[in-house]
């Protein structure tokens, strides 16, 4: 759960930064957000969650 919240906040910061920079229009940002909500209700949601957790696990390992 903590990874999901942290990832959501990180992506929100990226979207806001891109929006302020003018790289992304408001309509495109809203479309991406809507796509994310739609994707989360499909059968791919567990697979995406597992992949993101695996990637986060790679970055959190210390040697």
C-alpha positions as CSV (number, residue, x, y, z in Angstrom):
1,X,0.0,0.0,0.0
2,X,2.8,2.4,0.9
3,X,4.4,1.9,-2.5
4,X,1.1,2.6,-4.2
5,X,0.6,5.9,-2.4
6,X,4.2,7.0,-2.9
7,X,4.0,6.1,-6.6
8,X,0.8,8.0,-7.0
9,X,2.3,11.1,-5.4
10,X,5.4,10.8,-7.5
11,X,3.3,10.5,-10.7
12,X,1.2,13.5,-9.6
13,X,4.3,15.6,-9.1
14,X,5.5,14.6,-12.5
15,X,2.2,15.5,-14.2
16,X,2.0,18.9,-12.4
17,X,5.6,19.6,-13.4
18,X,5.0,18.7,-17.0
19,X,1.8,20.7,-17.0
20,X,3.5,23.8,-15.7
21,X,6.3,23.4,-18.2
22,X,3.8,23.3,-21.0
23,X,4.8,19.8,-22.2
24,X,1.4,18.4,-21.5
25,X,-1.9,20.0,-22.1
26,X,-4.7,19.9,-19.5
27,X,-6.8,17.7,-21.7
28,X,-4.0,15.2,-22.2
29,X,-3.3,15.1,-18.5
30,X,-7.0,14.5,-17.7
31,X,-7.1,11.8,-20.4
32,X,-4.1,10.1,-18.8
33,X,-5.7,10.2,-15.4
34,X,-9.0,8.8,-16.8
35,X,-7.1,6.1,-18.5
36,X,-5.4,5.1,-15.3
37,X,-8.7,4.8,-13.5
38,X,-10.2,2.8,-16.3
39,X,-7.1,0.5,-16.4
40,X,-7.3,-0.1,-12.7
41,X,-10.7,-1.7,-13.1
42,X,-9.6,-4.2,-15.7
43,X,-8.0,-7.7,-15.2
44,X,-4.6,-6.2,-15.9
45,X,-4.6,-4.3,-12.6
46,X,-3.0,-7.1,-10.5
47,X,-0.4,-7.7,-13.1
48,X,0.5,-4.0,-13.3
49,X,0.6,-3.9,-9.5
50,X,2.9,-6.9,-9.3
51,X,5.3,-5.4,-11.9
52,X,5.4,-2.1,-10.1
53,X,6.1,-3.9,-6.8
54,X,8.9,-5.9,-8.4
55,X,10.5,-2.7,-9.8
56,X,10.1,-1.0,-6.4
57,X,11.7,-4.0,-4.8
58,X,14.7,-3.7,-7.1
59,X,15.3,-0.1,-6.1
60,X,14.8,-0.7,-2.4
61,X,17.4,-3.5,-2.1
62,X,20.6,-2.5,-0.5
63,X,23.9,-4.3,-0.8
